[in-house]
Amino acid sequence: MLCFGFTFLYVPMVLLIVYSFNYSKIVPVWGGWSTRWYTVLFESEEVWAAITLSLKIALMNATFATMLGALAGLALVRFKSFRGRTLFGGMISAPLVMPEVITGLSLLLLFITLGQLIGWPTNRGITTITIAHITFSMAYVAVIIQSRLTGLDQSLEEAAEDLGAKPFRVLIDITLPLLAPGLLAGWLLAFTLSIDDLVIASFVSGPGANTLPMLIYSRVRLGLRPDINAMATIIIIVVAIGVCLAGWLMMRQERQRQRDMQLASGDNIKQD
């Protein structure tokens, strides 16, 4: 069943990559090997504009969502009891289960109301899409950081505090390095969610602000086109490289953390 599931998932991707090199204008009809549609794709100003916009939004969203989500995760794990903790935890979890249509519609109404009351935003575009993406992406980051913190041993933090380190120094020198794999995973997840989002961006975008998923969807509605296969192939390759690189970095960080823990344990044994 596992093999069947992976086959059902990856065989269509392989076929898509193969047909991106199809010379024929008709996607299902094989006309020979060619890279003409990659040339057409790279010469399209509309495609480059959509890619640039999506990357700008994804980078800003991933950065701010990681910072806010990390703070939220720290608050939920390190501060066991504070007023409104249950409400705060529920508000963090709500975007995870809220349908995207509801989220997009509510954000659209929010931006319209703000525009009528204070005159901002004057129009919907990169700013509104970025804010919308941060709104739901930070919830995913908070869950990742919360699970990472729950599994961390606090002995290093407690030892640093016993040696006179201030809480801020403990956060910078101990906690954040230990959280680095979780922060990286949260950043990549927020980046991927932003690049992949179609529904919410469709609600909060305006004229001339087409992200890459919106452009692909608008073109696919008019029928399959070989240049879309070429675009999807490039996205698959970039994502695969990113996943492999992130996995390698996380494994490296984990090995380094384990070595540091072993060295710290060895020093403690020698002192005893």
HELIX and SHEET records of a PDB file:
HELIX    1   1 LEU A    2  TYR A   19  1                                  18    
HELIX    2   2 ARG A   36  PHE A   42  1                                   7    
HELIX    3   3 GLU A   45  ARG A   78  1                                  34    
HELIX    4   4 ARG A   85  VAL A   97  1                                  13    
HELIX    5   5 GLU A  100  LEU A  117  1                                  18    
HELIX    6   6 ILE A  126  THR A  150  1                                  25    
HELIX    7   7 SER A  155  ASP A  162  1                                   8    
HELIX    8   8 PRO A  167  VAL A  170  1                                   4    
HELIX    9   9 LEU A  171  THR A  175  3                                   5    
HELIX   10  10 LEU A  176  ASP A  196  1                                  21    
HELIX   11  11 VAL A  199  VAL A  204  1                                   6    
HELIX   12  12 LEU A  212  VAL A  220  1                                   9    
HELIX   13  13 PRO A  226  GLN A  271  1                                  46    
END                                                                             
